[in-house]
């Protein structure tokens, strides 16, 4: 199959949506090549594009979870890590094979593991790929915030050399909103907006968050975000009619 850039991208998008993706975008990794290499030694020259794929979390589960539960008891934790995360890995595998059938290289990055426990970071930043693909912006919670579903989305990435048409990062931020910052039980967020030149620590204390989450299935930064709330979503939809 010999498809031009736009057609190849559209075919891949249609395939991804058919396989369960609810968010699809393509990131030009050259925009953040130094960071990508520093995080996981990914060869950006070999894989200049990342396909970003997302699935929404269930609203009722997100809004009904209690951080006071144990991790073992948490329906929220089960939904995120035992249901949605494996589904994303299977999706990435399907997309990777589709790309390979077109004659291009592909490298699916696991949605959650392997994980560097010393850095508390994965091999590749899924939220960076989603941001570069124009699917949302990195919020004060250090999560990828989408326009309609807020941070209630999990992402996975497939690196590739396929000549796909990349998206354009959104020129957005959280503005004056500090809900996630003020809600965090361990004060892990500084409230500073994302900037390309800043390291993660300028915005987020990942170690404080990690220690707390060993015994608490906390997802307050996800459930409290006004962009993700079903109430706020309904208001925006009403106003757009």
N, C-alpha and C positions, 0 to 999 in steps of 0.2 A: 504494500500500500504506500503510495507516494502522496502525502498530504502536505499542503502548505501550512505555515505556522498557525494561522487563525483556524483553519479547518481541523487540524490535528488537535488543537486545544479544545475546540467545541466538541469533537467526537469523544475526547477523554472526559470532558465535563459530563456529557450525557451518560457515558458508561459509569462514571463515579456516582452520579445521582441514582442511577438504576441499582447500583450495588449497595445503596444505603447512606451515602454522603448527603448531608444537609447543607454543608458549606463547602465550596470549592474555589480554589484560587491558585495562581502560579506566582512564585516569588523569584525575582532576579537576585541571586545571592551575591552578585558583584557589588551590590549596594552596601553589603556588610561583610565583605570577604575576610577582613582581618579578624573580626569577632568570631566568625564561623570557624576559622582555622584555629583560633586560640581555645575555643570551647571543646572541640573534639577532633582536631587535626583532620577535618574533612577537606578533601582536595576539591576546591571550588572550581579549578580549571577543568577538572574531569566531570564535575557535576555542577554546572552553572545555574541550574534551575531547581526549585523545590516545589512539588505539588502539595498544597496544603488542603487537608480534608478534615471536616469537622462534623460532629454529631451533637445535637442538643441534649442536655440533661432533662430528666422529667421534672416538670415544675412542681407537681404535688410532692415529690420526694424531696426536692431541694428545699421547699418552703416548710415541710413538715419535720425535717430532721432536728435533733436536739444535740448540741455539743456535749451535754451532760451524760449521754449514753457512752457505753464502752465501744471500742472499735468493733469488737465481736458482735455486739447487739445492733449496730447501726445499719439501718436500711440504706441510708445515704452512702455510706462507705462501700457497701456491697454493690450498689447501683453504679457508682463511679468506677471502682477498681475491678469488680468481678463481672460486670455486664458491659458497660460502655467501652472501657479500655480494651478488652479482648476483641470486641466488635470492630474497633478501629484498626487493630493489628491485622485482622482478617481482611478488612477493606483495603489496607495498604498493600497486602500481599496480592490481592486481585488486581489493583491498579498497577503494581510493579510488573506483574506478568503481562498485562495489556500493553504496557509500554515496550516490554521486551519483544512482544510479537510484532511490533511496528519496526523493529530493527535497532532500537536504542537501548542504552544502558539505564539501569534503574537500581536504586538502593533504598529499600524501605527502612525507615528509622522507627524502632519500637515506640509505642505511645508512652510507655512508662519506664521500661527497663531495657538495657542495663543502665545502672545509675552509679555515678561516682559519689560515694558517701562522704569523702573528704571535702569535696567541693559542693555537695548537695546540688548536683547538676547532671543533666543527661548528656548524651553524646552530641545532641543537636537541639537547638531551641525551637520547638514547635510554634510557640507564640511569636517568635521573631519571624518565622516563615509566614505565618498568618498575617502578621502586621505588614510585611513587605508585599504580600499578595493583595493588600487592600481590603481584608476582611474585617478589620477592626483596628483599635489602637491599644497600646499597652498602658493600662491605667495605673492609678496610685496604689492599687493592690498588687502590682506587678503581674497581673493577669491580662490576657487578651480580652478586651471589652468589645463586643459587637454592638451594632446600632440597635438591633431589635431584641436580641436575647442576652445582652450584657455579657457577663463572664460565664453564663450557664452553657458553655460549649467546651467539649474536649476535642483536641486536635491531634492529628498524626501527620507525618510528612514522608514524601517519597522523593528522594534526590534523583536527578536525571540529567542526561545530556540532550534530551529531546528538544527540538527547537520550538518550545511552547511560548505563547504570547503572555508576558508577565503582566500582573496587575500593577496599580499605582498605590502606594501607601496613602492612607487617609490623613488629611490635615486636621486631626481632631485631638482633643484631650478631655480630661474630666472637669476642667474648669474649677469652680469653687467648691465642688462636691467633695466632702470628706467622710462620707458615711462609713466606708470600709475602714478608713484610718481610725475613726473613733470607736468602731465596733470591735476591732481586733482585741481579744482578751489578753494578749501579751505585748501589745504595742509594737508589732513587728514592722509597721509601715511608717515612714517618715512624713508622707504627704507630699513629697517632691514629685513633680511631673517627670515623665520619661524624657530623657535626652540621649541621643546616640552616643555622646562622648562620656556619659556617666557609667560607672560600674553598677552592678546590682545593689551593692551595699548602700549606695546613695539613697535608694528607695525602700529597700526591704532587707530585714534581718532574717534570712532563711533559717539560721540555726535556732533562733528563738521559736520560730514557727514549728520547726521539725521536732524539737523537744516536747512542745505542748501536744502535738498531734500523735505522739506515741501512745498516749492514754486517752486522747479526746478526738473524736471524729469531726473535728471542726471544719466548717465550710462557710463560716459567717461572711467572709469576704465575697463569697459567691452569692449566698442567699440575700444579703443585705443590699447589694448594688441596685440602685433605682433603675438602671438601664435594663436589668434583667427581670425586675418584678413584673408579675402578670398584671398588676394594677396599672403600673406605668405604661406597660405595653399596650393595654387596651385604650388608655387615654391617647397615646400617640396614633393608634390606628383610627380612632374616632376623629381625631383632628385632621387626618390625612384623607378622609373620605370626601 
